[in-house]
Amino acid sequence: MYDLFSEFADFFDNFDVFPTYREVKSCPGCGRTYQSFQQTGKFGCPKCYETFRAPIAATLRQIQQNSKHTGKIPAASAYELKKKRQYEQLKAELQKAVKEENYEKAAQLHKQLKSLGNVNE
């Protein structure tokens, strides 16, 4: 009987999915392997991140949709961050109003900025 799946699996064994990983089996900084990372979830040194960059990236793509964090803002920081964003938006609008010589709007925006108080930049 012909086993189509064994040949299919053999094909992927020979396919170089992670070239960096296949070329470098252990980290030059600490000697750890990618398999040890998979078992413990920890790297040995900063060079591990460079050495195993390809398999790490592939694994993250499987786990997460994005490589940028877009999580929630901690409740303790949310108020200050929202205030700072509002301040930056009003400041941009003020500059636009002055550039367009819309001084009435600029005066209103300036008053709103002043009411926000001192925002750390």
N, CA, C and O of each residue as an XYZ file, in Angstrom:
484
protein
N       0.846     -1.190      0.000
C       0.000      0.000      0.000
C       0.885      1.245      0.000
O       1.892      1.298      0.706
N       0.515      2.211     -0.771
C       1.266      3.455     -0.928
C       0.854      4.439      0.169
O      -0.331      4.730      0.334
N       1.827      4.944      0.911
C       1.541      5.875      2.013
C       1.880      7.296      1.577
O       3.025      7.737      1.677
N       0.879      7.992      1.100
C       1.042      9.354      0.601
C       1.501     10.302      1.704
O       2.317     11.188      1.451
N       0.993     10.131      2.917
C       1.300     11.056      3.994
C       2.734     10.960      4.487
O       3.292     11.956      4.948
N       3.349      9.772      4.400
C       4.743      9.663      4.847
C       5.657     10.451      3.923
O       6.605     11.088      4.383
N       5.382     10.414      2.624
C       6.183     11.215      1.688
C       5.928     12.700      1.916
O       6.845     13.515      1.821
N       4.702     13.041      2.210
C       4.347     14.427      2.485
C       5.107     14.928      3.707
O       5.646     16.034      3.693
N       5.152     14.121      4.761
C       5.878     14.482      5.979
C       7.378     14.553      5.711
O       8.058     15.445      6.220
N       7.905     13.607      4.903
C       9.331     13.627      4.557
C       9.691     14.918      3.832
O      10.768     15.475      4.042
N       8.783     15.392      2.974
C       9.023     16.627      2.244
C       9.258     17.781      3.210
O      10.179     18.575      3.018
N       8.431     17.877      4.248
C       8.569     18.967      5.198
C       9.774     18.795      6.105
O      10.306     19.789      6.601
N      10.220     17.575      6.339
C      11.440     17.364      7.120
C      12.642     17.934      6.398
O      13.580     18.417      7.032
N      12.621     17.883      5.078
C      13.735     18.397      4.277
C      13.576     19.870      3.931
O      14.522     20.512      3.475
N      12.391     20.398      4.144
C      12.115     21.798      3.814
C      12.665     22.689      4.904
O      12.417     22.451      6.086
N      13.409     23.715      4.523
C      14.082     24.582      5.488
C      13.156     25.699      5.944
O      13.212     26.813      5.423
N      12.296     25.396      6.927
C      11.329     26.381      7.422
C      12.018     27.462      8.236
O      11.721     28.644      8.065
N      12.931     27.078      9.117
C      13.624     28.005      9.987
C      15.120     27.948      9.692
O      15.849     27.246     10.394
N      15.608     28.676      8.661
C      17.006     28.560      8.290
C      17.971     28.918      9.414
O      18.990     28.248      9.583
N      17.672     29.959     10.184
C      18.572     30.352     11.267
C      18.645     29.256     12.310
O      19.721     28.960     12.830
N      17.521     28.658     12.615
C      17.452     27.608     13.620
C      18.212     26.361     13.154
O      18.926     25.738     13.939
N      18.056     26.001     11.878
C      18.703     24.793     11.374
C      20.218     24.981     11.295
O      20.971     24.036     11.526
N      20.667     26.195     10.969
C      22.103     26.448     10.854
C      22.759     26.534     12.230
O      23.863     26.023     12.424
N      22.091     27.171     13.176
C      22.649     27.364     14.509
C      21.793     26.571     15.488
O      20.667     26.964     15.792
N      22.313     25.476     15.974
C      21.531     24.605     16.847
C      21.570     25.054     18.299
O      20.708     24.670     19.089
N      22.564     25.867     18.660
C      22.618     26.375     20.027
C      23.087     27.827     20.012
O      23.751     28.275     19.077
N      22.732     28.531     21.045
C      23.075     29.950     21.164
C      24.572     30.103     21.393
O      25.135     29.427     22.254
N      25.231     30.987     20.631
C      26.665     31.200     20.844
C      26.980     31.898     22.166
O      28.113     31.842     22.643
N      25.984     32.551     22.756
C      26.211     33.260     24.018
C      26.161     32.367     25.244
O      26.991     32.481     26.146
N      25.161     31.462     25.267
C      24.971     30.658     26.478
C      24.920     29.158     26.214
O      24.960     28.357     27.148
N      24.831     28.778     24.938
C      24.817     27.364     24.601
C      23.453     26.699     24.657
O      23.338     25.509     24.364
N      22.417     27.444     25.028
C      21.078     26.855     25.094
C      20.547     26.573     23.697
O      20.963     27.197     22.721
N      19.629     25.631     23.618
C      19.006     25.285     22.340
C      17.583     25.797     22.310
O      17.019     26.174     23.337
N      17.008     25.804     21.115
C      15.624     26.222     20.994
C      14.699     25.211     21.683
O      13.656     25.577     22.224
N      15.097     23.939     21.655
C      14.305     22.920     22.344
C      14.247     23.202     23.851
O      13.210     22.988     24.479
N      15.353     23.679     24.431
C      15.325     23.986     25.867
C      14.383     25.154     26.147
O      13.728     25.195     27.188
N      14.319     26.103     25.212
C      13.361     27.207     25.363
C      11.935     26.671     25.314
O      11.084     27.080     26.104
N      11.677     25.750     24.381
C      10.331     25.195     24.266
C       9.930     24.440     25.532
O       8.756     24.425     25.900
N      10.888     23.824     26.189
C      10.587     23.058     27.393
C      10.400     23.960     28.613
O       9.493     23.745     29.417
N      11.261     24.967     28.744
C      11.230     25.802     29.951
C      10.500     27.122     29.774
O      10.009     27.698     30.745
N      10.424     27.608     28.524
C       9.818     28.912     28.265
C      10.751     30.067     28.576
O      10.323     31.219     28.644
N      12.042     29.755     28.769
C      13.020     30.794     29.118
C      14.243     30.690     28.220
O      14.671     29.601     27.835
N      14.793     31.857     27.899
C      16.063     31.906     27.182
C      17.177     32.116     28.188
O      16.939     32.544     29.317
N      18.401     31.810     27.766
C      19.535     31.921     28.667
C      20.208     33.273     28.661
O      20.778     33.690     29.669
N      20.144     33.980     27.505
C      20.829     35.268     27.402
C      20.196     36.094     26.281
O      19.362     35.580     25.535
N      20.582     37.369     26.152
C      20.026     38.218     25.090
C      20.341     37.715     23.677
O      19.560     37.958     22.757
N      21.455     37.029     23.489
C      21.804     36.520     22.159
C      20.821     35.456     21.680
O      20.686     35.234     20.477
N      20.139     34.800     22.609
C      19.144     33.788     22.234
C      18.066     34.399     21.332
O      17.599     33.757     20.391
N      17.677     35.637     21.625
C      16.634     36.291     20.829
C      17.086     36.496     19.388
O      16.285     36.368     18.462
N      18.361     36.811     19.192
C      18.897     36.964     17.835
C      19.058     35.606     17.160
O      18.709     35.435     15.991
N      19.584     34.656     17.900
C      19.882     33.340     17.348
C      18.618     32.616     16.892
O      18.602     31.990     15.832
N      17.566     32.704     17.692
C      16.343     31.967     17.401
C      15.220     32.869     16.899
O      14.042     32.574     17.096
N      15.593     33.968     16.251
C      14.618     34.950     15.780
C      13.570     34.330     14.857
O      12.379     34.589     15.031
N      13.980     33.522     13.885
C      13.032     32.954     12.915
C      11.996     32.045     13.568
O      10.803     32.236     13.331
N      12.396     31.062     14.385
C      11.353     30.229     14.991
C      10.486     30.979     15.997
O       9.312     30.651     16.169
N      11.055     31.985     16.662
C      10.252     32.784     17.600
C       9.177     33.539     16.825
O       8.010     33.544     17.218
N       9.571     34.173     15.727
C       8.625     34.943     14.920
C       7.529     34.040     14.362
O       6.354     34.405     14.366
N       7.918     32.866     13.884
C       6.922     31.935     13.338
C       5.955     31.477     14.413
O       4.753     31.377     14.167
N       6.461     31.202     15.591
C       5.610     30.764     16.698
C       4.655     31.877     17.110
O       3.472     31.625     17.341
N       5.155     33.098     17.204
C       4.295     34.226     17.588
C       3.209     34.481     16.555
O       2.081     34.826     16.906
N       3.551     34.311     15.268
C       2.537     34.499     14.222
C       1.418     33.470     14.353
O       0.264     33.761     14.036
N       1.756     32.264     14.819
C       0.735     31.240     15.003
C      -0.141     31.550     16.217
O      -1.339     31.268     16.211
N       0.456     32.126     17.248
C      -0.252     32.378     18.498
C      -1.046     33.676     18.442
O      -2.201     33.729     18.867
N      -0.410     34.733     17.908
C      -1.020     36.056     17.924
C      -1.229     36.566     16.515
O      -0.492     36.222     15.591
N      -2.237     37.382     16.373
C      -2.545     37.966     15.078
C      -1.552     39.067     14.728
O      -1.184     39.224     13.564
N      -1.121     39.820     15.716
C      -0.281     40.992     15.505
C       1.007     40.878     16.297
O       1.064     40.165     17.299
N       2.035     41.574     15.854
C       3.279     41.588     16.621
C       3.375     42.829     17.508
O       4.329     42.976     18.272
N       2.392     43.719     17.408
C       2.349     44.901     18.270
C       1.290     44.704     19.343
O       0.218     44.155     19.088
N       1.611     45.160     20.543
C       0.665     45.042     21.648
C      -0.387     46.134     21.551
O      -0.062     47.318     21.458
N      -1.638     45.730     21.572
C      -2.731     46.694     21.531
C      -3.714     46.421     22.659
O      -4.928     46.542     22.489
N      -3.182     46.060     23.791
C      -4.003     45.707     24.951
C      -4.636     46.917     25.605
O      -4.539     48.047     25.127
N      -5.278     46.636     26.703
C      -5.968     47.690     27.445
C      -4.970     48.544     28.221
O      -3.845     48.130     28.499
N      -5.419     49.734     28.554
C      -4.625     50.652     29.364
C      -4.938     50.346     30.825
O      -6.109     50.213     31.182
N      -3.926     50.232     31.676
C      -4.201     50.008     33.098
C      -5.068     51.134     33.660
O      -4.876     52.301     33.321
N      -6.010     50.781     34.510
C      -6.971     51.749     35.045
C      -6.278     52.926     35.726
O      -6.739     54.063     35.618
N      -5.178     52.664     36.423
C      -4.476     53.732     37.136
C      -3.909     54.775     36.178
O      -3.810     55.947     36.541
N      -3.537     54.379     34.974
C      -2.930     55.307     34.024
C      -3.922     55.873     33.023
O      -3.615     56.846     32.334
N      -5.087     55.289     32.932
C      -6.037     55.655     31.882
C      -6.418     57.140     31.911
O      -6.434     57.794     30.868
N      -6.720     57.663     33.077
C      -7.165     59.050     33.166
C      -6.088     60.006     32.666
O      -6.365     60.887     31.852
N      -4.879     59.836     33.145
C      -3.785     60.726     32.748
C      -3.482     60.609     31.256
O      -3.207     61.610     30.595
N      -3.531     59.391     30.730
C      -3.257     59.186     29.309
C      -4.335     59.824     28.444
O      -4.032     60.458     27.434
N      -5.587     59.658     28.838
C      -6.688     60.284     28.094
C      -6.554     61.800     28.121
O      -6.774     62.470     27.112
N      -6.193     62.334     29.283
C      -6.024     63.781     29.431
C      -4.893     64.282     28.531
O      -5.013     65.326     27.890
N      -3.807     63.532     28.491
C      -2.673     63.925     27.656
C      -3.043     63.871     26.172
O      -2.677     64.763     25.407
N      -3.770     62.821     25.766
C      -4.205     62.712     24.363
C      -5.137     63.856     23.988
O      -5.034     64.414     22.896
N      -6.048     64.204     24.896
C      -6.966     65.312     24.639
C      -6.182     66.622     24.504
O      -6.469     67.442     23.632
N      -5.197     66.802     25.371
C      -4.359     67.996     25.336
C      -3.636     68.100     23.994
O      -3.610     69.164     23.375
N      -3.048     66.980     23.547
C      -2.324     66.977     22.273
C      -3.251     67.273     21.098
O      -2.867     67.979     20.166
N      -4.468     66.736     21.141
C      -5.434     66.980     20.066
C      -5.846     68.447     20.036
O      -5.904     69.060     18.969
N      -6.132     69.008     21.208
C      -6.526     70.420     21.275
C      -5.381     71.332     20.817
O      -5.608     72.338     20.146
N      -4.166     70.970     21.184
C      -2.995     71.755     20.793
C      -2.833     71.771     19.268
O      -2.525     72.808     18.680
N      -3.045     70.615     18.640
C      -2.952     70.534     17.174
C      -4.053     71.361     16.516
O      -3.820     72.056     15.528
N      -5.259     71.274     17.083
C      -6.367     72.061     16.552
C      -6.105     73.556     16.710
O      -6.440     74.340     15.822
N      -5.508     73.955     17.831
C      -5.168     75.355     18.065
C      -4.178     75.850     17.021
O      -4.347     76.931     16.455
N      -3.159     75.066     16.773
C      -2.164     75.459     15.763
C      -2.808     75.601     14.385
O      -2.484     76.520     13.632
N      -3.722     74.683     14.064
C      -4.422     74.746     12.776
C      -5.289     76.004     12.699
O      -5.311     76.681     11.671
N      -6.000     76.317     13.781
C      -6.872     77.493     13.803
C      -6.058     78.774     13.639
O      -6.474     79.682     12.919
N      -4.906     78.855     14.295
C      -4.042     80.034     14.173
C      -3.519     80.146     12.749
O      -3.488     81.238     12.181
N      -3.113     79.032     12.174
C      -2.586     79.025     10.803
C      -3.650     79.491      9.809
O      -3.346     80.180      8.835
N      -4.908     79.104     10.071
C      -6.014     79.491      9.197
C      -6.573     80.865      9.577
O      -7.539     81.336      8.974
N      -5.964     81.502     10.574
C      -6.374     82.815     11.068
C      -7.807     82.827     11.585
O      -8.512     83.827     11.451
N      -8.233     81.721     12.172
C      -9.550     81.608     12.791
C      -9.349     81.870     14.283
O      -9.269     80.946     15.093
N      -9.271     83.155     14.617
C      -8.876     83.543     15.965
C      -9.952     83.287     17.017
O      -9.626     83.081     18.186
N     -11.222     83.297     16.628
C     -12.285     82.996     17.587
C     -12.163     81.537     18.052
O     -12.221     81.241     19.246
N     -11.994     80.653     17.092
C     -11.848     79.242     17.428
C     -10.554     79.024     18.228
O     -10.523     78.236     19.173
N      -9.506     79.724     17.840
C      -8.233     79.606     18.545
C      -8.376     80.035     19.999
O      -7.792     79.420     20.890
N      -9.145     81.078     20.238
C      -9.356     81.549     21.606
C     -10.120     80.506     22.430
O      -9.796     80.269     23.593
N     -11.133     79.889     21.820
C     -11.889     78.836     22.510
C     -10.980     77.644     22.838
O     -11.021     77.116     23.950
N     -10.170     77.231     21.878
C      -9.265     76.098     22.080
C      -8.235     76.410     23.162
O      -7.887     75.556     23.977
N      -7.757     77.649     23.151
C      -6.786     78.062     24.165
C      -7.415     77.991     25.561
O      -6.776     77.565     26.523
N      -8.663     78.412     25.651
C      -9.384     78.361     26.924
C      -9.549     76.910     27.391
O      -9.402     76.625     28.579
N      -9.854     75.990     26.461
C      -9.995     74.572     26.802
C      -8.656     73.979     27.263
O      -8.602     73.195     28.210
N      -7.592     74.366     26.579
C      -6.262     73.882     26.966
C      -5.915     74.348     28.377
O      -5.377     73.593     29.186
N      -6.233     75.598     28.646
C      -5.942     76.168     29.960
C      -6.746     75.452     31.043
O      -6.247     75.253     32.151
N      -7.988     75.063     30.736
C      -8.820     74.381     31.729
C      -8.321     72.962     32.027
O      -8.593     72.424     33.101
N      -7.595     72.356     31.085
C      -7.027     71.033     31.322
C      -5.883     71.103     32.340
O      -5.568     70.116     33.004
N      -5.288     72.248     32.447
C      -4.193     72.415     33.399
C      -2.868     71.950     32.827
O      -2.712     71.805     31.614
N      -1.918     71.720     33.717
C      -0.573     71.309     33.320
C      -0.566     69.822     33.006
O      -0.823     68.990     33.876
N      -0.272     69.503     31.769
C      -0.176     68.109     31.343
C       1.289     67.811     31.087
O       1.941     68.508     30.310
N       1.810     66.780     31.737
C       3.232     66.413     31.534
C       3.453     65.978     30.101
O       2.753     65.099     29.597
N       4.419     66.587     29.448
C       4.736     66.250     28.060
C       5.997     65.442     28.003
O       6.435     65.057     26.918
